Amino acid sequence: MALPGPQPAAPGEARVRAEGLSKTFGSARVLKDVDLEIRGGEIHALVGANGSGKSTLVKCVTGVERPDPGSRLLIDGREVLGHYSTGIAHDIGVRVVHQEAPLIDGLTLAETVGHNNGFPTRFGMIRRRRLEETTREMFKPLGVDIPPGTRAGSLSPPERAMVMLALALGSGEGKAIVLDEPTASLTSGDAERFLLAVRNAAGHDAAVLLVTHRLNEVFEICDRVTVLRDGERVLQEATSEVDTERLIDEIVGPDVDREAVRAARVPERFLPAELASEAASAAGNSDRAARRDVLVAKGLTGEAIENVSLAVSGGEIVGISGLLGSGASEVCRLLAGVIPPESGTVTVGETTLPAGFGVRDAMAAGISLVPGDRLREGGIANLSLLENMTLPNLPSYGHNRSRQRSDFEQVVGVLDVKPPEPRRPFGTLSGGNQQKLIVGKWALMQPRVFVLDDPTVGVDPGAREEILALLHGLADAGTALVVHSTEPEDLARLAHRVLIVREGRIASELRGEEVTERAITAAN
């Protein structure tokens, strides 16, 4: 199916205009005087690295967040800031399609339409036949042929995305449609069908803002593109005036010096016995290819990935990169037994884990995982820092309080956790300090294989440097590391190799000098 492509020129007037839009959280200014214009009939791409300010800009435009004083936001020429909210945004025609398509699984398709757009009634009773007719009429232009009685919970990801788009268009009242990475979890074919429907919507004079990491979508479907970097607008031009190379240049900025991260001095307490005794020689061995494989995974298959194989040697950092929904994060969870593999094998050293192995099997073999969700899986908010740190290996401490205290002091010392108060509740720390403690407590398990799922997401620059330095230090001491990250910059600074995961499979591999932020961004 061929997409109709960008239009030569957007015919409409500006339906959405932001002028000097800024947003500050505490002392952090995450948006800095951003100007944005979205015209009727155009699809306008919004791109940028993670943390560039895209999500905050979307929240300001849709009424979730209130911009700083002095910012201006106009919808169809009308100033809306002041008491602007999500309800007011909806009333004046601003619609949002989220990447996760948050439908209520227990409702039917018709009930979902009624819940979002109002139920037709007569004498106080819902006119169900009329509701079903309205549902069919609403979805027909998008090529959605699903019975109105179908439960939302039974819809596939592409069907959910199409339903969300139909709800956003509603009865033709959508003046501005914000698509927040709606194709992230779709295959390329499903994404193409979705974007064809988006182009048809723009043809009816809707202003469409498409937030995407897929650069091919920018050139295939979008009329203009805006790039944010570090909260600032660095580009806003017609897509016909830019190419992929320039777009990547603007997204990533200057290439980062991969040698800028200095390895932390790693305490022997963080290393298994065989590495602690060889740490000095491992650090001096620059020929990583000569080291033997510590981790070998063959044919791993799970819920979102299929037939993934990889090998990691001692002292090597292998990066995992992929868009949301690609299965990149699941690779980490399968290796650590959080999701028991449906098939395939994982071997650590001479030990092959049993079929369908779990977390305890993986930990016993020497695999530690830093989970991707620090709030739900990383720590327990109302327990102290000391209790959180010792939980994974609590039986080994017994009543040895002095060893607990010594380990705690090593973690907070190496990673500069602040404040270093063992009795302080974990939930009172900043996000960066929480993450440093989580990384430290799993390093205390002395892993032979350290697996980290997006370890620097949402942390401040200082915490990021300390975490990256520790990972370099562990690798220099001979630990094998697998790091999934949504931050191409971090992988460029850390990894010796990067595996690109696409649609549940390893699609390509970058090695050595190929491992740059630009190349990782382009490969995804």
C-alpha positions in Angstrom: 0.0 0.0 0.0 1.5 3.3 -1.1 1.1 6.3 1.2 0.0 9.5 -0.6 3.0 11.4 0.8 3.4 14.9 2.0 1.4 17.7 0.4 3.4 20.4 -1.6 2.0 23.1 0.7 -0.4 23.0 3.5 -3.5 25.0 2.4 -5.0 25.9 5.7 -4.4 28.7 8.2 -2.7 27.9 11.6 -5.1 26.0 13.7 -2.6 25.6 16.6 0.0 28.2 17.4 2.3 28.2 20.4 4.4 31.3 21.0 7.3 31.3 23.5 6.0 28.2 25.2 8.0 27.4 28.3 7.6 24.9 31.2 9.5 24.6 34.4 9.4 21.8 36.9 11.1 22.9 40.2 14.4 24.2 39.1 14.4 22.4 35.7 13.3 24.3 32.7 12.3 21.5 30.3 10.7 23.7 27.6 12.4 27.0 26.5 10.5 29.5 24.5 9.2 27.1 21.9 7.3 28.4 18.9 5.1 25.9 17.0 2.6 26.3 14.2 0.3 23.5 12.9 -1.9 24.4 9.9 -5.2 23.0 8.9 -4.8 20.2 6.4 -1.1 19.4 7.3 0.6 16.6 9.2 3.3 18.1 11.3 6.0 15.8 12.7 7.5 16.4 16.2 10.7 14.6 16.8 13.6 14.6 19.2 15.6 12.4 21.5 14.1 11.1 24.8 14.1 14.0 27.3 14.1 16.6 24.5 10.7 18.0 25.7 8.3 16.4 23.3 6.0 14.9 25.9 5.9 18.1 27.9 5.0 20.1 24.8 2.2 17.7 24.0 0.9 18.0 27.5 0.9 21.8 27.3 -1.0 21.7 24.0 -3.6 19.3 25.2 -4.2 20.9 28.6 -2.5 18.3 30.9 0.2 20.8 32.0 0.0 24.6 32.4 2.9 26.4 30.7 4.9 29.1 32.4 3.6 32.7 32.6 4.3 34.5 29.4 3.6 31.5 27.2 0.9 31.8 24.5 -1.3 29.1 23.0 -3.9 29.8 20.3 -6.4 27.4 18.8 -8.0 28.8 15.6 -6.7 32.2 16.6 -8.2 32.2 20.1 -6.0 32.5 23.1 -6.8 29.5 25.4 -4.3 29.7 28.3 -5.5 30.8 31.7 -8.0 28.1 32.8 -7.0 25.7 30.0 -7.6 22.0 30.8 -8.1 18.7 29.1 -11.8 19.2 29.3 -11.6 22.6 27.6 -9.2 21.2 25.1 -11.7 18.5 24.1 -14.6 20.9 24.0 -12.8 23.2 21.5 -11.7 20.3 19.3 -8.2 19.1 20.5 -8.0 15.4 20.4 -5.2 13.0 21.5 -4.3 9.5 20.3 -1.9 7.9 22.8 0.6 5.2 21.9 -1.0 2.7 24.3 -4.5 3.2 23.1 -6.1 3.4 26.6 -9.5 1.8 26.0 -11.7 0.2 28.7 -11.4 -3.5 28.0 -14.8 -4.4 29.4 -16.7 -2.0 27.1 -18.0 -2.9 23.7 -17.0 -0.8 20.7 -20.4 0.8 20.6 -20.3 1.5 24.4 -16.8 3.0 23.9 -18.2 5.4 21.3 -21.0 6.4 23.6 -18.7 6.8 26.6 -16.5 9.2 24.6 -19.0 11.0 22.4 -22.3 10.7 24.2 -25.1 8.1 24.1 -28.1 8.7 21.9 -31.2 8.6 24.1 -35.0 8.7 23.8 -37.3 9.1 26.8 -34.2 8.6 29.0 -33.3 5.3 27.5 -30.2 4.5 25.4 -31.0 4.0 21.7 -28.7 1.0 21.3 -29.5 0.4 17.6 -28.8 4.0 16.8 -25.6 3.8 18.8 -24.4 0.8 16.8 -25.3 2.6 13.5 -23.3 5.6 14.6 -20.4 3.4 15.5 -20.4 1.8 12.0 -20.6 5.2 10.4 -17.8 6.6 12.4 -15.4 3.8 11.6 -16.3 3.2 8.0 -14.2 6.0 6.5 -11.1 4.5 8.2 -11.7 1.0 6.9 -12.5 -0.4 10.3 -14.9 -3.3 10.0 -15.4 -4.5 13.5 -18.8 -5.5 14.9 -20.1 -2.8 17.4 -20.6 -5.5 20.0 -16.9 -6.5 20.1 -15.2 -6.0 23.5 -12.3 -3.5 23.5 -10.2 -6.0 25.4 -10.2 -8.4 22.4 -8.9 -5.9 19.9 -5.4 -6.3 18.4 -2.9 -3.4 18.7 -3.6 -2.0 15.2 -7.4 -2.3 15.8 -7.0 -0.4 19.0 -5.0 2.3 17.3 -7.6 2.7 14.6 -10.4 2.9 17.1 -8.5 5.6 19.0 -8.1 7.6 15.8 -11.8 7.2 15.0 -12.7 8.4 18.5 -10.4 11.4 18.1 -12.1 12.3 14.8 -15.5 11.8 16.4 -18.3 13.5 14.5 -15.9 15.8 12.6 -15.3 18.2 15.5 -11.5 17.5 15.7 -9.7 20.7 14.8 -6.3 19.5 16.1 -5.3 15.9 16.5 -2.2 15.0 18.5 -0.8 11.5 17.7 1.6 10.6 20.5 3.7 7.8 19.0 0.6 5.8 17.9 2.6 3.5 15.6 5.3 2.6 18.1 3.8 -0.8 18.9 2.6 -1.5 15.3 4.3 -3.5 12.5 5.3 -1.5 9.5 2.3 -2.7 7.5 -0.2 -1.8 10.2 1.5 1.5 10.7 1.2 2.3 7.0 -2.5 1.6 7.1 -2.9 3.8 10.2 -1.0 6.7 8.6 -3.1 6.4 5.4 -6.1 7.1 7.6 -4.3 10.0 9.2 -3.6 11.5 5.8 -7.3 11.2 5.0 -8.1 13.0 8.2 -5.7 15.9 7.4 -7.4 16.1 4.0 -10.5 17.3 5.9 -8.7 20.4 7.2 -7.7 18.8 10.6 -4.3 20.0 12.0 -2.3 16.8 12.8 0.7 16.7 15.1 2.5 13.4 14.8 5.1 12.6 17.6 7.3 9.8 16.2 10.7 8.2 16.5 10.3 6.6 13.1 12.1 8.9 10.7 10.7 7.2 7.6 7.2 8.3 8.7 8.4 11.9 8.8 9.4 11.9 5.1 6.6 9.6 3.9 3.6 11.3 5.4 4.5 14.6 7.1 4.4 18.1 5.5 6.6 19.8 8.0 8.8 18.8 10.9 9.9 20.4 14.2 12.9 19.1 16.1 13.3 19.6 19.9 16.7 19.2 21.6 17.2 19.9 25.3 13.8 21.7 25.5 14.6 24.1 22.6 13.3 24.2 19.1 16.3 23.7 16.8 14.5 23.1 13.5 11.1 23.7 11.9 10.9 23.3 8.2 9.1 21.6 5.3 10.1 18.0 5.0 11.0 18.6 1.4 13.8 20.9 2.6 15.6 18.4 4.9 17.0 15.0 4.5 17.6 12.1 6.9 21.2 13.1 7.7 20.3 16.7 8.6 17.4 15.5 10.7 19.6 13.1 12.7 22.2 15.9 13.1 19.5 18.2 14.6 18.1 15.4 16.9 21.4 14.3 18.4 23.5 17.4 18.2 27.3 17.1 18.3 28.6 13.5 18.5 29.4 12.6 22.1 33.0 11.6 22.9 32.6 7.9 23.9 35.8 8.1 26.0 34.3 10.9 28.1 32.9 8.5 30.7 35.5 7.6 33.2 35.4 4.1 34.8 34.5 4.1 38.5 36.8 2.3 40.9 34.8 -0.8 41.5 35.0 -2.4 45.0 35.9 -6.1 45.1 32.6 -6.6 46.9 30.8 -6.0 43.6 32.7 -8.8 41.8 32.4 -12.6 42.0 35.4 -14.3 43.4 37.0 -15.3 40.1 36.8 -11.7 38.8 37.9 -10.0 42.1 41.2 -11.9 41.9 41.7 -11.1 38.2 40.3 -7.6 38.2 43.7 -5.9 37.5 44.6 -8.2 34.6 41.1 -7.9 33.1 41.3 -4.1 33.3 44.6 -4.2 31.4 43.3 -6.6 28.7 42.1 -4.4 25.8 41.6 -7.4 23.5 38.0 -8.1 24.4 37.6 -10.5 21.4 40.1 -12.8 23.1 38.0 -13.2 26.2 35.6 -16.2 26.4 31.8 -15.9 26.3 30.2 -15.6 29.7 26.6 -15.5 28.5 25.3 -17.4 25.5 21.6 -17.2 24.6 20.2 -19.2 21.6 16.8 -19.1 20.0 15.1 -17.1 22.8 11.4 -16.7 22.2 8.9 -15.0 24.4 5.7 -12.9 24.2 7.2 -10.1 22.0 10.4 -11.6 20.6 11.2 -14.6 18.5 14.4 -16.6 17.9 16.8 -14.1 19.5 20.4 -15.3 20.0 23.4 -13.4 21.5 26.7 -14.0 23.2 28.5 -11.7 25.6 32.1 -12.1 26.7 33.7 -11.1 30.0 34.3 -7.3 30.1 32.0 -6.7 27.1 29.1 -4.3 27.1 26.4 -5.3 24.6 23.7 -2.7 24.0 20.1 -3.4 23.1 18.2 -0.8 21.1 14.7 -0.7 19.6 11.6 1.4 19.4 8.7 0.9 21.9 7.0 -2.4 21.1 10.0 -3.8 19.3 10.7 -6.3 22.0 14.0 -4.8 23.1 13.1 -4.5 26.8 11.7 -8.1 26.8 15.2 -9.4 25.8 16.4 -8.3 29.3 13.4 -9.8 31.1 13.9 -13.1 29.3 17.6 -13.3 30.1 16.8 -12.7 33.8 13.9 -15.1 34.0 11.3 -12.4 34.8 9.4 -13.8 31.8 10.1 -17.5 31.5 11.2 -18.2 27.9 8.8 -20.2 25.7 11.8 -21.8 24.0 15.5 -21.3 23.6 18.5 -21.7 26.0 20.6 -19.5 28.2 24.0 -20.6 29.4 26.2 -18.7 31.9 29.7 -20.1 31.9 29.3 -23.8 32.1 25.7 -23.7 33.5 22.8 -24.1 31.1 19.6 -22.9 32.8 16.6 -25.2 32.8 13.8 -24.9 30.3 11.3 -22.1 31.3 13.7 -20.9 34.0 12.7 -18.2 36.4 14.3 -15.3 38.4 15.8 -17.5 41.1 17.4 -19.8 38.5 19.0 -16.8 36.7 20.2 -15.3 40.0 21.8 -18.6 41.1 23.7 -18.7 37.8 25.0 -15.2 38.3 22.6 -13.0 36.4 21.3 -9.8 38.0 18.7 -7.5 36.5 18.1 -3.8 37.1 14.4 -3.6 36.1 13.0 -0.9 33.8 10.4 0.4 36.2 12.1 1.6 39.3 8.9 2.7 41.0 7.0 -0.6 40.6 9.8 -3.1 40.5 13.0 -1.4 41.6 12.4 -0.5 45.2 9.8 -0.4 48.0 9.0 3.2 48.9 8.2 2.9 52.6 11.2 0.7 53.4 14.6 2.3 54.4 17.5 2.6 52.0 19.3 -0.1 54.0 16.4 -2.5 53.8 16.0 -1.9 50.1 19.6 -2.5 49.4 19.8 -5.8 51.3 16.5 -7.3 50.2 17.9 -9.3 47.2 20.4 -11.1 49.4 18.8 -10.8 52.9 19.5 -14.4 54.1 23.3 -14.0 53.6 23.4 -11.2 56.1 21.7 -13.0 58.9 22.1 -10.7 62.0 25.4 -9.3 60.7 24.5 -5.6 60.9 28.1 -4.4 60.5 28.4 -6.2 57.1 25.1 -4.6 56.1 26.4 -1.2 57.1 29.7 -1.8 55.3 28.0 -2.8 52.1 25.6 0.2 52.3 28.5 2.6 52.7 30.3 1.1 49.7 27.2 1.6 47.5 26.4 5.1 48.6 30.2 6.0 48.4 30.8 4.7 44.8 27.5 6.0 43.4 27.3 9.2 45.6 23.8 8.4 46.8 22.4 11.5 48.6 21.5 11.7 51.4 23.5 8.7 52.6 21.1 8.0 55.5 20.4 4.2 55.9 17.2 4.7 57.8 15.7 7.2 55.3 12.6 5.9 53.4 13.5 5.0 49.8 10.4 6.9 48.5 11.8 10.2 49.8 14.9 10.1 47.5 15.0 11.9 44.1 14.6 9.6 41.0 18.3 9.7 40.3 19.3 8.7 43.8 16.7 6.0 43.8 18.1 4.6 40.6 21.7 4.7 41.8 20.7 2.7 44.9 18.9 0.2 42.7 21.9 -0.3 40.5 24.2 -0.5 43.5 22.1 -3.2 45.3 22.1 -5.4 42.2 25.8 -4.9 41.8 26.2 -6.2 45.4 24.9 -9.5 44.1 28.3 -9.9 42.4 26.8 -10.8 39.0 28.8 -12.6 36.3 26.2 -11.1 33.9 24.7 -7.7 34.7 21.5 -7.0 32.7 20.1 -3.5 32.9 16.8 -2.3 31.4 16.9 1.4 30.6 19.1 2.2 33.7 19.3 6.0 33.0 15.8 6.8 31.9 14.4 9.8 33.7 17.5 10.5 35.8 19.4 13.8 36.1 22.7 14.3 34.2 24.8 13.8 37.4 23.2 10.5 38.3 23.6 9.4 34.7 27.3 10.0 34.7 27.8 8.1 38.0 25.8 5.1 36.7 27.6 5.0 33.4 31.0 5.2 35.2 30.1 2.3 37.4 29.1 0.2 34.4 32.4 1.0 32.6 34.2 0.0 35.8 32.4 -3.3 36.1 33.2 -4.1 32.4 36.9 -3.2 32.9 36.9 -5.7 35.9 35.6 -8.4 33.6 31.8 -8.4 34.2 29.6 -9.2 31.1 26.9 -6.5 30.7 23.7 -6.4 28.6 22.2 -2.9 28.6 18.9 -2.0 27.0 18.5 1.8 26.6 16.1 4.2 24.9 18.9 6.7 25.0 21.1 6.3 21.9 23.6 8.7 23.5 24.2 6.4 26.5 24.6 3.3 24.2 27.1 5.2 22.1 29.1 6.0 25.3 28.9 2.5 26.8 28.6 -0.3 24.3 31.2 -2.2 22.4 28.4 -3.6 20.2 24.7 -2.6 19.8 22.0 -5.0 18.7 19.0 -3.4 17.0 15.7 -5.1 17.7 12.8 -4.6 15.3 9.5 -6.4 15.4 10.7 -9.0 17.9 13.9 -10.0 16.1 17.5 -8.8 15.9 17.5 -6.8 12.7 21.1 -5.5 12.7 24.3 -5.1 14.7 26.6 -2.1 15.1 30.2 -2.7 16.1 33.2 -0.7 17.2 33.4 2.6 15.4 29.9 2.1 14.0 28.5 2.6 17.5 27.6 6.2 17.4 24.5 8.1 18.5 23.7 9.0 14.9 24.0 5.4 13.7 21.8 4.0 16.5 19.2 6.6 15.9 19.1 5.9 12.2 19.0 2.1 12.6 15.9 2.2 14.8 
